[in-house]
C-alpha cells in the first residue's frame, strides 16, 4: 500500500511500473553494484544521452552492457573525485543524462565544495551514486564507512537525497532520474538481499510505503477524552536495513501470544506500523499526518544518528504543537574499528533481534 502525496519524482504521470515482479526477483539476487550496471544497461537501450562518469571504479559496476551500447558514454576520471564532479557537471549542463557512481564516503566528503557549487548553486542535473554506503566497506576501516553522507548531502539546497529500501526500488529510482534528470544523491546500501517488492515496484506519487502493519487486542479508552484508541507505534526505516525492520515486526506478530504473556499483557491494544522511506530529502508531506496519529516513533538507518534520517524526521515534527516520542536507531557518534559488515551492524544494534527488542520495549511501556 502506498500513501499518496507529493513526490520529487515523476509528479505528473503516476503510476508507472518501472520494475516488474520478475525483474524484482532477479535484482534481489544481485549486489547493489550489479544492480547499478544492470539498470544502466537497460536504460542504454533507449537513451543515447546516457553517460556514466567514474573515479577509477568502473570495473566493479557491471557496466559491460552499457559500454557495449554507449561506448562514448563512459568517462573514466581516475582517482580524482573532485574532477569527477566537475566533468559530470559539465556534461549534464550540455544535456547529457549523467550518473556519477563513486565510494559514498569519498563522493560526499572529498567533493563537498564541488557538490555545493555545481549541483547546489548551479543546479547541474547530475545524479551522484554513493557506492557501499553505511558500513558496507567496514572491513577497510572507518575511512571507508559512509555514515555521514545523508547529513552532508541533505544540507545542499536543491539536492534531492534518496535511500532505496531494496534493489528493485534502487533500480526504479535510477530509471526515473534518468528520465527526469535533476541534482540528486542516491545512496546504495546492501543488507541480506531481501526482496521487499515481490510483485514488482510501481512508482506512485509518494516515497513513503507501508510495508507491514500489526494490531493486537481491542481498542482501549484514551485517558484524556474517553475515546477508544489503540496505542500506535510507527517505525520509519530507510535504506536496505529496512528488511531487518520488517522481519523484526513480523516476528513480533507471529509470537504475539507468547510475547504478550512475557510482558504481562502490556502488548494488548497496540498497533505497530512499519514504513519504508526511500526519499530522505524532501520528506513526503504525508509523514506529518502519520506522525500525528502515533504515540511513539522509531527511526532506523544505517547512518549516524546525528544529522541523518532520524534527525530529518525530528526537524519535521518540530512544527507540531505536540510531538510524539522519537527513538532513533543508527550508528553511534564514534569511529568504528574495521570488521565485517555483519559484525559492525551487530555491534551497533542493527540486527533483527536488537531492533525487535527496541520495538517490544516501546510497545510495552
N, C-alpha and C positions, 0 to 999 in steps of 0.2 A: 504494500500500500504506500503510495506517495502522497505527501502533504503538499498541496498546490499553493504556490505563491510566487513571488518574483525570483528571478534567477539571472546570473550574469551570462548564461549561455543560451543561445537559440531561443530568445524570448518570444518570437513571433510565430513560430510554426511547430509547436509541440502537438502531440508526441511524435517522435521519430525513433524507430527501432534501429539502434546502431550496432548492437551485438546480439546475435541470435543465441538460442539455447545451446545449439551445437558448438558455436564458437566460444561461449562462456565456459563450457566443459573443457574444451581444448586449452583455453587460456589459463585455466586453473592449474594445469599440469606444468606450466612454464614458470621460469623466473621472471621478475619484472623487466630485466634487461631483454629477455627473449620476447616479452610482450611488446616492448617498445619497437623492436625490429620488425615483428610481425605486423604491427599497426602501420609502420612506415611503408612496408612492402605493399600492404593493401591500399593505402592512400595513393601510392605512386602509380597505381594502375589508371587513375583518373585525374591526378593533379600534377601537371607538368611544371608547376611553380614550387613544388615541394623541395625544401632544402634542409639538410641536416649538417650543422657545423659542430665539430667536436674538438676537444682539447686532449688529443692523444688517447682517445677512449673508444674509437670506432670498432676495433676488432672484437670487442666483447658485447656488442649490441645487436647481433643477429641481423646485420644490415645487408646481407648478400642480395636478397631480392630487391630491396630498394636501390642498391647501387647498380644492379642489372638494368632496372627500368629507368633510373635517373642518374646516369653516370656523371653528369656535370653538376648534380645537386648535392654532392658530398664534398664538404670543405674540411680539411684537416689543418687545425691551427697549432698543433703541437702542445707541449706542456706550457701553456700561456693563457690562463683562464681570462685574464683581463682583455687580452687581444680577442679572445673568443667572443666576448660581449660586443666589442666594437665592430668586428666583422659581421656578426649576426645582425646587429642593429642596422648596419649599412645595407645589407641585403634586404632586410624587412622593409626599410624605407623605400626601396626600389620596387616593392610589390611582391617579393617572394614570400612564401609561407615557411617561416624559419623556426626550426626546433634546435635548441642548443642543450644537448644532454651532457652532464658532467657530474663528477662526485658532488653530492649535495653539500658537503661541508665546505668545499672549495668554491663552488659556483655561487654561494650565498654570503661568503665572508671575504674571501680574497678579492672578489669583484664588486664589492658593495658600492664603491664610488661610480663604477661604470653602470651598474643597475640603476642607481639613483638618478644619474643624468640621462642615460639613454632610454630606459624603459619607464622611468618616472617622469622626469621633466619633459623629455621629447616624445614620450608615449610611442616609442618604436614597438610595433606588434611582434615582439619576439616571445616565443614560449620556452622558458627555461625549464629543464627537466632535471630534478635532483635525483641522481642515481645513488642507491644504497643509503637512503635517508634513515634517520633514527640511529640505532646502534647495530645495523646490519653488518657494518665493517668493524665490529668490536674487536676482532682478532688482531687488527693492526693498531689498536690502541686508541686513546682519546682524540688524537689528532685527526682521525678519520671518522669519528662519530658525529653525525649531524643532528644534534639535539637542540640547536638554537635557530634553525633555519626558518621555522614559521615565525618566530619572534622577530627576526630580522626583516623578512620579506613583507610581512603584513603592515609594516610601518611606511612602506613606499606608496605614496598616493597614486591611485590609478592602476596598481598592480594587483590582479586577482591571484588568490592562493588556493590551490586545490590539493586535497589529500585523499585520494581514492581509497575506498574500503576493500576492494578486491581487484583482481586483474581484469575482469570484464568492465568494471567501472573505469579503471585506468585507460583501457583501450578506447572506450567511448568518449572520455574527456579529451584524449589526444585527437580523436577524429573530429570532434566538434570544434576544437580550437584550430584545426587545420581549415575547416570550412569557414570559420569566422575568427580570423586572427586578431589577437589583442595582447597587450602586455600581460604575461601570466607566469606563475611558477607552479609547476606540477611536481609534487613530492612523491617519489616512488619508494614504498616500504613493502617488505615481504614478511609473511608470518603464516606458516602452517599450510599454505596453498589451499585454503578453503574457498569454495565457490558459493558466495552469498546470493548469486543470481542464477539459479539452475534453469530458470525459464527465459534467460536472456536479459539484457538490460535495455530498457526503453527510456530515453530522456523525457522527463516531464518538466513543467515549469517549477521545479523545486530541486534543492540539493540536500534536503533532509528526508530521510526514508525510514519509516518504521519497519524494523527487521524482526521484532519479537515483542509479544505482549503476554502478560500472565496476570490473572486475577485469582485471589484465594479468599474464600469465605464470602460472607454477605456484608453489605454496607453497614457502617456504624454511625451513631449520632455524632454530629460535629458539635464540639463543646460550646462554641460561641453563639451559633444561631439555631441549633437544633435540626439543621438539615442533614439528610442522610448522605454521607460521603465515605469513600474508601480513603485509606492513606495511600497516596500515589507517589511512587518513586520513579524518576525519569533518569535514564542513563543516556548520555550523548557520547559517542565514540567517533574518532576519525582515524583514517589510515587502516592498514591491514590488521592491526591489533584488534579491530572490531570483531573479527571472527572469534576471538577468545572471549570477548564480552558476551556475544550471543550464546556461546557454548556454556558460559557460567550461568546465564539466566535460564537456559533450557534445563540445566542440571538441577537448579532450584525448583523448577516447575515439576520435573519428574519425581523428585524426592520430597515434595511439599508436605505430605502427611508426616513422614518421619522427622523432617526438619521442624515442623510446627510443634511436635511433641518436645523436641530438643530445646526449643525456645519458649516452652511453657505457654503455647497458644498465641504468642505475640505476633505470629505471621498471619493470623486471621484478619480478614478485611483489609488486605493490602493489594496494591496493583503495581506491577513492575513493567515499564515500557522501555525498550531499547531502540535507539535511533542511530543510524549511521549518517554522518555528516561529511560530505565529500568536498564542500567548499567552505574554507575557513574564513576567507575574505572575498566578497562581503558575505556576512552571515545571513541566512534566509530570514525573511520577515516573520515567518511562522514560528520561529524559535521562541520569541517572546510569548506568544499565545500558549505554547506548550508549557513553558516555564511557569506561567501564571496559574496553571491548573495543577502544579506539582507541589508536594510538601517538602521534597528534598531532591537534589540533583547531583548526579555523579558524572564527572567528565573523565574520559580515558584517552590517552595519547602516548605515542612513543616519541616523546619530546619533553624538554624541560617543562616543569610545572610553572615556570616563570615566563610570562610573555607569550605563551603558546595558545592552544585551542581553549583550554580551560579559562585562561585569563581573558580571552576574547569574549567568552560567554558571560563572565562576571561583569565585564565592561558594558555589555548589552543590558544586563539586569540592573545596573546601577541607576537607570532612569525610572525604575518601578518604585511605587510608593512603599510596597512591601516586597522583600526579596526572600525566596526560599533558601534554605541551607545548601551550600555548594561544596562538594568534596571532590578534590582534584587528584587523579591518579596519573602519574607520569614519571619522568626522570628527575632525580634529586638535583639540587643546586651544588653539584660537585663533579669533578672529573673522575671517570671510572677506569679502573685498570683493564688492560687487554684481557679478553676472554672470548668464548664463543658467544654468538648472538643469543642462543637459548639461555646460557648461564647468566648473561647480563640481564635479560628480561626477568629471570628468576630472582636475581639479587635485588632488583628494584620493585618487585611486587607486581609484575605484569604477566603472571601465569594465570591460567583459568582458575585454579584453586584460590589464589590470592585475591583475584577480582571478585570471585564468588563470596569470599569471606567478608569483604567490604560491603557488598550488596546485602548480605544477611544482617550485618551489624546495623545498617541504616534501616532496613525493613523492620527489624525487631525493636527498635528504640521508639 
